[in-house]
Amino acid sequence: MSDMFETSGTGGREYKVPTITAANFEDWLDLVKTVLLSKGLWKYTDSSVVCALGKAEEHEREDARAAAYLKIVAGSEQLTYLRGLTSSKAILDKLKARY
């Protein structure tokens, strides 16, 4: 099974992201990182962005976008494992620990 996602700004093209497994985790992560970088969201997964004063709502919204993307492309098999996590960094850290 693969998950589909539409990339904004690419004319509505859809790309397939393979289901995450131990065997393909590094390739999966590279693809996910590239997509999140293209959307300006990767910085939320590694805490390299600092929330500016007065920008907490925007920071939370962008982190939530990255978190939602990670949960979607991780696949339905991972949802129980990721339940309750709302931070993109926490989600990615948990997936890295698992795979």
C-alpha positions as CSV (number, residue, x, y, z in Angstrom):
1,M,0.0,0.0,0.0
2,S,1.2,3.5,-0.7
3,D,-0.2,6.8,0.4
4,M,-0.9,9.6,-2.0
5,F,-0.3,13.2,-1.5
6,E,-0.6,16.3,-3.6
7,T,2.2,18.8,-3.6
8,S,1.1,22.4,-3.7
9,G,2.6,24.5,-6.5
10,T,3.2,21.5,-8.8
11,G,0.0,21.7,-10.9
12,G,-1.8,19.2,-8.8
13,R,0.6,16.3,-9.5
14,E,0.4,13.4,-7.0
15,Y,3.3,11.3,-5.8
16,K,3.4,7.9,-4.2
17,V,5.2,7.5,-0.9
18,P,6.0,3.8,-0.2
19,T,4.7,2.3,3.1
20,I,7.4,2.7,5.7
21,T,9.3,-0.5,6.6
22,A,12.5,-1.3,8.4
23,A,14.0,-2.2,5.0
24,N,13.1,1.1,3.3
25,F,13.2,3.6,6.2
26,E,16.3,5.5,5.0
27,D,14.8,5.9,1.5
28,W,11.4,6.8,2.9
29,L,13.0,9.4,5.2
30,D,14.9,10.9,2.4
31,L,11.8,11.3,0.3
32,V,9.8,12.7,3.2
33,K,12.5,15.1,4.0
34,T,12.7,16.4,0.4
35,V,8.9,17.0,0.3
36,L,8.9,18.7,3.7
37,L,11.8,20.9,2.7
38,S,10.0,21.9,-0.5
39,K,7.0,22.9,1.7
40,G,9.2,24.8,4.2
41,L,8.2,22.4,7.0
42,W,11.3,20.3,7.6
43,K,12.7,22.8,10.1
44,Y,9.9,21.8,12.5
45,T,10.9,18.2,12.6
46,D,14.4,18.9,13.9
47,S,13.7,21.9,16.1
48,S,15.9,24.1,14.0
49,V,13.2,26.8,14.0
50,V,12.7,28.9,17.1
51,C,9.2,30.3,17.8
52,A,9.4,34.0,17.5
53,L,7.7,36.2,20.1
54,G,4.1,36.7,19.0
55,K,4.3,33.9,16.4
56,A,3.2,31.0,18.6
57,E,0.0,30.4,16.7
58,E,1.8,30.3,13.3
59,H,4.5,28.1,14.7
60,E,2.0,25.6,16.0
61,R,0.0,25.6,12.8
62,E,3.1,24.9,10.6
63,D,4.3,22.2,13.0
64,A,0.8,20.7,12.9
65,R,1.0,20.6,9.1
66,A,4.3,18.8,9.2
67,A,3.0,16.4,11.9
68,A,-0.1,15.6,9.8
69,Y,1.9,15.0,6.7
70,L,4.2,12.6,8.6
71,K,1.3,10.7,10.1
72,I,-0.4,10.4,6.7
73,V,2.7,9.2,4.8
74,A,3.8,6.8,7.7
75,G,0.7,4.8,6.8
76,S,-2.3,3.6,8.6
77,E,-0.3,0.8,10.2
78,Q,1.6,3.4,12.3
79,L,-1.4,5.3,13.6
80,T,-1.7,3.4,16.8
81,Y,2.0,3.7,17.4
82,L,1.9,7.5,16.8
83,R,-1.5,8.2,18.6
84,G,-1.4,11.3,20.8
85,L,1.7,12.8,19.2
86,T,1.2,16.2,17.8
87,S,4.7,17.5,17.4
88,S,6.4,16.7,14.1
89,K,9.7,16.2,15.9
90,A,8.1,13.8,18.4
91,I,6.6,11.8,15.5
92,L,9.8,11.6,13.5
93,D,11.9,10.7,16.6
94,K,9.5,7.9,17.4
95,L,9.6,6.6,13.8
96,K,13.5,6.8,13.9
97,A,13.5,4.8,17.1
98,R,11.3,2.2,15.7
99,Y,13.1,1.7,12.4
